[in-house]
Amino acid sequence: MTLTHLASTAALIALVTGTAPVVAQTAPPAPATASTTGGVELPALLQGLDLGRVSVETKRDGQREYEGTLPDGTEIEAEFDMAGNLIKVEADDGILPAPVVDAALPAALRGHEALSLFATFEEIKTHPRHLEIKGHSEAGDEVEVKFAPDNSLIEIETDDMAMPQAMIDTILPQAVRSNEIISQFGMIEEIKAEYGRFEVKGEDAQGEDMRAQFDEAGNVLRFARDGERDGNREGRGPRHERGDHGRGDHDRGPRGDGPRGDMMRGDGPRGDARGQAPALEFDTVAVNASLTQAGYSAFGLLRQHGPRVMLDATNPQGEAVTLELDPEGEVLRETAR
């Protein structure tokens, strides 16, 4: 028996008895574990945050909600749609980590000048019509900005903090900034710019709430000053000024689709309850069309009040208001009824 035969026989015996040496093989790569925490698979936005106590909830529509706690105790909440697109990410009573902010914001917005208002970020939320960002300034004041889907800035809101002039210049066109009404604001706290209209809210030099709405040409569409100074504001926006006229002070008459008088009938505006015909210097039909285009409806009776004309209406927000027009038909003031 040759040595070769003995070696083969020994190998055969070893194989039968299970003592054959194991030949080393390249094992398949282990599945990546960076996307899992505590057995929960995390989306890329939340990876690397060292989250603890992670939980996930999947809803019927496929939307998934994640919750976890950062090492400093800050609770992070994130929501994604069924396709994995971010709906909202929020730090509950804390600060969103910088990597999360960078990942959640479109690249085109990361260097936007409006983000310089923020020292810390608290929430980033997507809507079909805008992207909403909330946080705090260096002084701890609340700040909120909104961007349209094309990344244009459409809203800035600060809480009891004067908006920097650079931000005002960024969102308001020159025609609006040049309107005399803007100079009456001692502090601007909120600006909205959508659909060719610009709404400005803030306080005058005496600390009373003001708000005004303009078109792209700088014309005033709405204006109101809050005469109540007891601080009982509802929400963050200023309330309408309460007029001193009651429902019995004038004959409102039945409401139609436009102001009564020649705005409806073409036979000249009716006088007020005292029989005094307003000395109008404007085309009432044109004013009717302008107010309707601005969102007003349910017009009441035109009536004289000194050099101005008063008109009851319902504003675009569905509130019953009285409009004060100058002799040229421009809206000077809007007050709640």
DRENDO-1510 file (C-alpha; in Angstrom, 1 decimal, always signed):
<recs>
REC; n; res; u; v; w
REC; 1; MET; +0.0; +0.0; +0.0 .
REC; 2; THR; +1.5; +3.2; -1.1 .
REC; 3; LEU; +1.8; +6.3; +1.0 .
REC; 4; THR; -0.7; +8.0; -1.3 .
REC; 5; HIS; -3.2; +5.3; -0.7 .
REC; 6; LEU; -2.7; +5.5; +3.1 .
REC; 7; ALA; -3.2; +9.2; +3.0 .
REC; 8; SER; -6.4; +8.9; +1.0 .
REC; 9; THR; -7.6; +6.1; +3.4 .
REC; 10; ALA; -6.9; +8.3; +6.4 .
REC; 11; ALA; -8.8; +11.2; +4.8 .
REC; 12; LEU; -11.8; +8.9; +4.1 .
REC; 13; ILE; -11.8; +7.6; +7.7 .
REC; 14; ALA; -11.6; +11.2; +9.0 .
REC; 15; LEU; -14.5; +12.3; +6.9 .
REC; 16; VAL; -16.6; +9.3; +8.0 .
REC; 17; THR; -15.8; +9.9; +11.7 .
REC; 18; GLY; -16.4; +13.7; +11.5 .
REC; 19; THR; -12.8; +14.6; +12.3 .
REC; 20; ALA; -11.9; +16.2; +9.0 .
REC; 21; PRO; -10.4; +19.6; +9.3 .
REC; 22; VAL; -12.8; +22.5; +8.5 .
REC; 23; VAL; -11.8; +24.5; +5.5 .
REC; 24; ALA; -11.9; +28.2; +6.1 .
REC; 25; GLN; -14.6; +30.1; +4.0 .
REC; 26; THR; -15.4; +33.8; +3.5 .
REC; 27; ALA; -18.6; +34.3; +5.5 .
REC; 28; PRO; -21.4; +36.6; +3.9 .
REC; 29; PRO; -21.3; +40.1; +5.3 .
REC; 30; ALA; -23.3; +40.6; +8.4 .
REC; 31; PRO; -26.4; +42.8; +7.9 .
REC; 32; ALA; -25.9; +46.5; +8.7 .
REC; 33; THR; -27.0; +47.4; +12.2 .
REC; 34; ALA; -26.5; +51.2; +12.0 .
REC; 35; SER; -30.2; +51.6; +11.0 .
REC; 36; THR; -31.5; +49.7; +14.0 .
REC; 37; THR; -31.8; +50.8; +17.6 .
REC; 38; GLY; -33.2; +48.4; +20.2 .
REC; 39; GLY; -34.5; +46.2; +17.4 .
REC; 40; VAL; -36.3; +49.2; +15.7 .
REC; 41; GLU; -35.2; +50.0; +12.2 .
REC; 42; LEU; -34.7; +53.8; +11.9 .
REC; 43; PRO; -34.9; +56.0; +8.8 .
REC; 44; ALA; -31.7; +57.7; +7.7 .
REC; 45; LEU; -32.7; +61.0; +9.3 .
REC; 46; LEU; -32.6; +59.5; +12.8 .
REC; 47; GLN; -29.5; +57.3; +12.5 .
REC; 48; GLY; -26.4; +58.2; +14.5 .
REC; 49; LEU; -28.3; +60.1; +17.2 .
REC; 50; ASP; -27.8; +57.5; +19.9 .
REC; 51; LEU; -31.6; +57.5; +20.6 .
REC; 52; GLY; -32.8; +55.5; +23.6 .
REC; 53; ARG; -36.3; +54.1; +24.4 .
REC; 54; VAL; -37.2; +54.1; +20.7 .
REC; 55; SER; -40.7; +53.3; +19.7 .
REC; 56; VAL; -42.5; +53.2; +16.3 .
REC; 57; GLU; -46.1; +53.2; +15.4 .
REC; 58; THR; -47.4; +52.4; +11.9 .
REC; 59; LYS; -50.9; +53.8; +11.0 .
REC; 60; ARG; -53.4; +52.4; +8.6 .
REC; 61; ASP; -52.3; +54.8; +5.8 .
REC; 62; GLY; -48.7; +53.6; +6.1 .
REC; 63; GLN; -47.6; +56.7; +8.0 .
REC; 64; ARG; -44.9; +55.9; +10.6 .
REC; 65; GLU; -44.3; +57.8; +13.8 .
REC; 66; TYR; -41.0; +57.4; +15.7 .
REC; 67; GLU; -40.2; +58.5; +19.2 .
REC; 68; GLY; -36.9; +58.4; +21.0 .
REC; 69; THR; -34.8; +60.1; +23.7 .
REC; 70; LEU; -31.4; +61.7; +23.2 .
REC; 71; PRO; -28.7; +61.2; +25.8 .
REC; 72; ASP; -29.5; +64.7; +27.2 .
REC; 73; GLY; -33.1; +63.7; +27.8 .
REC; 74; THR; -34.6; +65.6; +24.8 .
REC; 75; GLU; -37.4; +63.7; +23.2 .
REC; 76; ILE; -37.3; +63.5; +19.4 .
REC; 77; GLU; -40.5; +62.8; +17.4 .
REC; 78; ALA; -40.5; +62.2; +13.7 .
REC; 79; GLU; -43.3; +61.3; +11.2 .
REC; 80; PHE; -42.9; +59.9; +7.7 .
REC; 81; ASP; -45.4; +59.0; +5.0 .
REC; 82; MET; -45.7; +55.6; +3.5 .
REC; 83; ALA; -43.1; +56.5; +0.9 .
REC; 84; GLY; -40.6; +57.5; +3.6 .
REC; 85; ASN; -40.9; +61.2; +3.0 .
REC; 86; LEU; -40.5; +63.4; +6.1 .
REC; 87; ILE; -43.7; +65.0; +7.4 .
REC; 88; LYS; -42.4; +66.4; +10.7 .
REC; 89; VAL; -39.5; +66.2; +13.0 .
REC; 90; GLU; -39.6; +67.8; +16.4 .
REC; 91; ALA; -37.6; +68.2; +19.6 .
REC; 92; ASP; -40.0; +68.2; +22.5 .
REC; 93; ASP; -38.8; +70.9; +24.9 .
REC; 94; GLY; -35.3; +70.7; +23.4 .
REC; 95; ILE; -33.2; +71.4; +20.4 .
REC; 96; LEU; -33.0; +69.5; +17.1 .
REC; 97; PRO; -29.4; +68.3; +16.5 .
REC; 98; ALA; -27.6; +70.0; +13.7 .
REC; 99; PRO; -27.3; +66.9; +11.5 .
REC; 100; VAL; -31.1; +66.4; +11.7 .
REC; 101; VAL; -31.7; +70.1; +10.6 .
REC; 102; ASP; -29.3; +69.8; +7.7 .
REC; 103; ALA; -30.9; +66.5; +6.6 .
REC; 104; ALA; -34.5; +67.8; +6.9 .
REC; 105; LEU; -34.0; +71.1; +5.0 .
REC; 106; PRO; -33.7; +71.2; +1.2 .
REC; 107; ALA; -30.2; +72.1; +0.1 .
REC; 108; ALA; -31.4; +75.3; -1.5 .
REC; 109; LEU; -32.6; +76.6; +1.9 .
REC; 110; ARG; -29.7; +75.7; +4.2 .
REC; 111; GLY; -28.0; +79.1; +3.5 .
REC; 112; HIS; -31.1; +81.2; +3.3 .
REC; 113; GLU; -30.8; +84.5; +5.1 .
REC; 114; ALA; -34.1; +83.9; +7.0 .
REC; 115; LEU; -32.4; +81.0; +8.9 .
REC; 116; SER; -30.0; +83.5; +10.4 .
REC; 117; LEU; -32.9; +84.4; +12.8 .
REC; 118; PHE; -32.6; +81.1; +14.5 .
REC; 119; ALA; -30.1; +80.2; +17.2 .
REC; 120; THR; -31.8; +76.9; +17.7 .
REC; 121; PHE; -34.4; +74.8; +15.8 .
REC; 122; GLU; -37.3; +73.1; +17.4 .
REC; 123; GLU; -39.5; +71.8; +14.6 .
REC; 124; ILE; -39.5; +71.3; +10.9 .
REC; 125; LYS; -42.7; +70.4; +9.3 .
REC; 126; THR; -43.8; +69.9; +5.6 .
REC; 127; HIS; -47.2; +70.8; +4.2 .
REC; 128; PRO; -48.5; +70.4; +0.7 .
REC; 129; ARG; -48.3; +74.2; +0.3 .
REC; 130; HIS; -45.3; +75.2; +2.5 .
REC; 131; LEU; -42.4; +74.1; +4.7 .
REC; 132; GLU; -42.6; +75.4; +8.3 .
REC; 133; ILE; -39.6; +75.9; +10.5 .
REC; 134; LYS; -39.9; +76.8; +14.2 .
REC; 135; GLY; -37.2; +77.6; +16.8 .
REC; 136; HIS; -35.7; +80.4; +18.9 .
REC; 137; SER; -33.5; +83.4; +18.5 .
REC; 138; GLU; -30.3; +84.1; +20.3 .
REC; 139; ALA; -32.3; +85.9; +23.0 .
REC; 140; GLY; -34.7; +83.0; +23.4 .
REC; 141; ASP; -37.6; +84.6; +21.4 .
REC; 142; GLU; -39.8; +82.3; +19.3 .
REC; 143; VAL; -39.3; +82.5; +15.6 .
REC; 144; GLU; -41.2; +80.8; +12.8 .
REC; 145; VAL; -40.7; +81.0; +9.0 .
REC; 146; LYS; -42.4; +79.4; +6.1 .
REC; 147; PHE; -41.3; +78.7; +2.6 .
REC; 148; ALA; -43.3; +77.9; -0.5 .
REC; 149; PRO; -42.6; +74.7; -2.5 .
REC; 150; ASP; -40.4; +76.8; -4.8 .
REC; 151; ASN; -38.3; +77.8; -1.8 .
REC; 152; SER; -39.5; +81.4; -1.8 .
REC; 153; LEU; -40.0; +83.0; +1.7 .
REC; 154; ILE; -43.7; +83.5; +2.4 .
REC; 155; GLU; -43.9; +84.1; +6.1 .
REC; 156; ILE; -41.8; +85.3; +9.0 .
REC; 157; GLU; -43.2; +85.5; +12.6 .
REC; 158; THR; -41.4; +86.6; +15.7 .
REC; 159; ASP; -42.8; +86.7; +19.2 .
REC; 160; ASP; -42.3; +90.0; +20.9 .
REC; 161; MET; -39.1; +90.6; +18.9 .
REC; 162; ALA; -38.6; +93.3; +16.4 .
REC; 163; MET; -38.1; +91.8; +12.9 .
REC; 164; PRO; -34.7; +92.8; +11.5 .
REC; 165; GLN; -35.0; +95.3; +8.7 .
REC; 166; ALA; -33.0; +93.0; +6.4 .
REC; 167; MET; -35.8; +90.4; +6.8 .
REC; 168; ILE; -38.5; +93.0; +6.1 .
REC; 169; ASP; -36.7; +94.1; +2.9 .
REC; 170; THR; -36.4; +90.4; +1.9 .
REC; 171; ILE; -40.1; +89.6; +2.0 .
REC; 172; LEU; -41.9; +93.0; +1.4 .
REC; 173; PRO; -41.6; +94.7; -2.0 .
REC; 174; GLN; -40.5; +98.3; -2.2 .
REC; 175; ALA; -44.0; +99.5; -3.1 .
REC; 176; VAL; -45.3; +98.1; +0.3 .
REC; 177; ARG; -42.4; +99.4; +2.3 .
REC; 178; SER; -42.9; +102.8; +0.9 .
REC; 179; ASN; -46.5; +103.0; +2.1 .
REC; 180; GLU; -47.1; +105.5; +4.9 .
REC; 181; ILE; -48.9; +102.8; +6.9 .
REC; 182; ILE; -45.6; +100.9; +7.3 .
REC; 183; SER; -44.0; +103.9; +9.0 .
REC; 184; GLN; -46.7; +103.8; +11.7 .
REC; 185; PHE; -45.4; +100.4; +12.9 .
REC; 186; GLY; -43.0; +100.8; +15.8 .
REC; 187; MET; -42.3; +97.0; +15.7 .
REC; 188; ILE; -43.1; +94.5; +13.0 .
REC; 189; GLU; -43.6; +90.9; +14.3 .
REC; 190; GLU; -45.2; +89.1; +11.5 .
REC; 191; ILE; -45.3; +89.3; +7.7 .
REC; 192; LYS; -47.2; +87.0; +5.3 .
REC; 193; ALA; -46.7; +87.1; +1.5 .
REC; 194; GLU; -49.0; +84.9; -0.6 .
REC; 195; TYR; -51.1; +85.3; -3.7 .
REC; 196; GLY; -50.0; +88.8; -4.4 .
REC; 197; ARG; -51.0; +90.1; -0.9 .
REC; 198; PHE; -48.8; +91.1; +2.0 .
REC; 199; GLU; -50.1; +91.1; +5.6 .
REC; 200; VAL; -48.1; +92.9; +8.2 .
REC; 201; LYS; -48.7; +92.6; +12.0 .
REC; 202; GLY; -47.0; +94.3; +14.9 .
REC; 203; GLU; -47.3; +97.3; +17.3 .
REC; 204; ASP; -47.3; +101.0; +16.9 .
REC; 205; ALA; -45.0; +103.4; +18.9 .
REC; 206; GLN; -47.5; +103.3; +21.8 .
REC; 207; GLY; -47.4; +99.5; +22.0 .
REC; 208; GLU; -50.9; +99.0; +20.5 .
REC; 209; ASP; -51.4; +96.1; +18.1 .
REC; 210; MET; -51.7; +97.0; +14.4 .
REC; 211; ARG; -52.2; +95.0; +11.2 .
REC; 212; ALA; -52.5; +95.9; +7.6 .
REC; 213; GLN; -52.8; +94.2; +4.3 .
REC; 214; PHE; -51.4; +95.4; +1.0 .
REC; 215; ASP; -51.4; +94.4; -2.7 .
REC; 216; GLU; -48.3; +94.2; -4.8 .
REC; 217; ALA; -48.6; +97.8; -5.8 .
REC; 218; GLY; -48.6; +98.9; -2.2 .
REC; 219; ASN; -52.3; +99.8; -1.9 .
REC; 220; VAL; -53.9; +99.3; +1.5 .
REC; 221; LEU; -56.5; +96.5; +1.4 .
REC; 222; ARG; -57.1; +96.3; +5.1 .
REC; 223; PHE; -56.0; +98.2; +8.2 .
REC; 224; ALA; -56.8; +98.0; +11.9 .
REC; 225; ARG; -55.4; +99.2; +15.1 .
REC; 226; ASP; -56.2; +97.6; +18.5 .
REC; 227; GLY; -57.4; +100.1; +21.0 .
REC; 228; GLU; -57.5; +97.6; +23.8 .
REC; 229; ARG; -54.4; +97.7; +25.9 .
REC; 230; ASP; -55.2; +95.2; +28.6 .
REC; 231; GLY; -53.1; +92.5; +27.0 .
REC; 232; ASN; -55.9; +90.1; +26.6 .
REC; 233; ARG; -54.9; +89.0; +23.2 .
REC; 234; GLU; -56.3; +85.8; +21.7 .
REC; 235; GLY; -53.6; +84.0; +19.8 .
REC; 236; ARG; -50.5; +85.7; +18.5 .
REC; 237; GLY; -52.1; +88.0; +16.0 .
REC; 238; PRO; -53.6; +91.4; +16.9 .
REC; 239; ARG; -57.4; +91.7; +17.2 .
REC; 240; HIS; -59.6; +94.2; +15.5 .
REC; 241; GLU; -60.3; +97.5; +17.1 .
REC; 242; ARG; -63.7; +97.6; +18.7 .
REC; 243; GLY; -65.7; +100.5; +17.3 .
REC; 244; ASP; -68.1; +102.6; +19.5 .
REC; 245; HIS; -71.1; +102.0; +17.2 .
REC; 246; GLY; -73.7; +99.3; +18.0 .
REC; 247; ARG; -76.1; +97.4; +15.9 .
REC; 248; GLY; -78.8; +100.0; +16.6 .
REC; 249; ASP; -76.7; +103.0; +15.5 .
REC; 250; HIS; -77.5; +102.6; +11.8 .
REC; 251; ASP; -79.9; +100.9; +9.5 .
REC; 252; ARG; -77.9; +98.1; +8.0 .
REC; 253; GLY; -80.7; +96.8; +5.9 .
REC; 254; PRO; -80.7; +93.5; +4.1 .
REC; 255; ARG; -77.4; +92.3; +2.9 .
REC; 256; GLY; -76.7; +91.5; -0.7 .
REC; 257; ASP; -73.6; +90.7; -2.8 .
REC; 258; GLY; -72.3; +94.2; -2.9 .
REC; 259; PRO; -72.6; +97.6; -1.1 .
REC; 260; ARG; -76.0; +99.2; -1.4 .
REC; 261; GLY; -76.5; +102.4; -3.2 .
REC; 262; ASP; -75.2; +102.9; -6.7 .
REC; 263; MET; -72.8; +100.0; -6.1 .
REC; 264; MET; -75.8; +97.9; -6.5 .
REC; 265; ARG; -78.4; +99.9; -8.4 .
REC; 266; GLY; -76.4; +102.6; -10.3 .
REC; 267; ASP; -78.7; +105.4; -9.0 .
REC; 268; GLY; -76.2; +107.0; -6.6 .
REC; 269; PRO; -75.3; +106.0; -3.0 .
REC; 270; ARG; -78.0; +106.3; -0.4 .
REC; 271; GLY; -77.6; +108.6; +2.6 .
REC; 272; ASP; -77.2; +107.6; +6.1 .
REC; 273; ALA; -80.1; +107.5; +8.7 .
REC; 274; ARG; -79.9; +111.3; +9.0 .
REC; 275; GLY; -80.5; +111.8; +5.3 .
REC; 276; GLN; -77.0; +113.1; +4.5 .
REC; 277; ALA; -75.7; +111.9; +1.2 .
REC; 278; PRO; -72.0; +111.0; +1.3 .
REC; 279; ALA; -69.9; +113.3; -0.8 .
REC; 280; LEU; -68.2; +110.6; -2.8 .
REC; 281; GLU; -65.4; +111.2; -5.2 .
REC; 282; PHE; -64.9; +107.6; -6.3 .
REC; 283; ASP; -66.5; +105.2; -8.7 .
REC; 284; THR; -68.6; +103.0; -6.4 .
REC; 285; VAL; -68.9; +100.2; -8.9 .
REC; 286; ALA; -65.1; +100.1; -9.1 .
REC; 287; VAL; -64.7; +100.1; -5.4 .
REC; 288; ASN; -67.3; +97.3; -5.1 .
REC; 289; ALA; -65.3; +95.3; -7.6 .
REC; 290; SER; -62.0; +96.0; -5.7 .
REC; 291; LEU; -63.4; +95.1; -2.3 .
REC; 292; THR; -65.0; +91.9; -3.7 .
REC; 293; GLN; -61.7; +90.9; -5.3 .
REC; 294; ALA; -60.0; +91.5; -2.0 .
REC; 295; GLY; -62.3; +88.9; -0.4 .
REC; 296; TYR; -65.0; +91.1; +1.2 .
REC; 297; SER; -68.7; +90.3; +0.9 .
REC; 298; ALA; -72.1; +90.8; +2.5 .
REC; 299; PHE; -71.9; +94.6; +2.1 .
REC; 300; GLY; -74.3; +96.9; +4.1 .
REC; 301; LEU; -75.3; +100.5; +3.8 .
REC; 302; LEU; -72.9; +103.3; +2.8 .
REC; 303; ARG; -73.1; +106.1; +5.3 .
REC; 304; GLN; -71.3; +109.4; +5.9 .
REC; 305; HIS; -69.0; +109.9; +8.9 .
REC; 306; GLY; -67.3; +113.3; +8.6 .
REC; 307; PRO; -65.1; +113.3; +5.5 .
REC; 308; ARG; -65.1; +109.6; +5.3 .
REC; 309; VAL; -67.6; +106.9; +4.3 .
REC; 310; MET; -68.4; +103.9; +6.4 .
REC; 311; LEU; -69.4; +100.5; +5.0 .
REC; 312; ASP; -70.4; +97.3; +6.9 .
REC; 313; ALA; -69.0; +94.1; +5.3 .
REC; 314; THR; -67.7; +90.7; +6.1 .
REC; 315; ASN; -63.9; +90.4; +5.7 .
REC; 316; PRO; -62.0; +87.4; +4.0 .
REC; 317; GLN; -61.8; +85.7; +7.4 .
REC; 318; GLY; -65.6; +85.7; +7.8 .
REC; 319; GLU; -65.6; +88.4; +10.5 .
REC; 320; ALA; -68.2; +91.2; +10.6 .
REC; 321; VAL; -66.4; +94.5; +10.2 .
REC; 322; THR; -66.9; +98.1; +9.3 .
REC; 323; LEU; -64.7; +99.6; +6.6 .
REC; 324; GLU; -63.7; +103.2; +6.7 .
REC; 325; LEU; -63.1; +104.7; +3.2 .
REC; 326; ASP; -61.6; +108.0; +2.3 .
REC; 327; PRO; -63.2; +110.3; -0.3 .
REC; 328; GLU; -61.2; +108.4; -3.1 .
REC; 329; GLY; -62.5; +105.0; -2.0 .
REC; 330; GLU; -59.3; +103.7; -0.4 .
REC; 331; VAL; -59.7; +101.6; +2.8 .
REC; 332; LEU; -58.3; +103.5; +5.7 .
REC; 333; ARG; -59.4; +101.3; +8.5 .
REC; 334; GLU; -61.1; +98.0; +9.2 .
REC; 335; THR; -62.8; +97.6; +12.7 .
REC; 336; ALA; -64.7; +94.7; +14.1 .
REC; 337; ARG; -68.4; +95.0; +14.8 .
</recs>
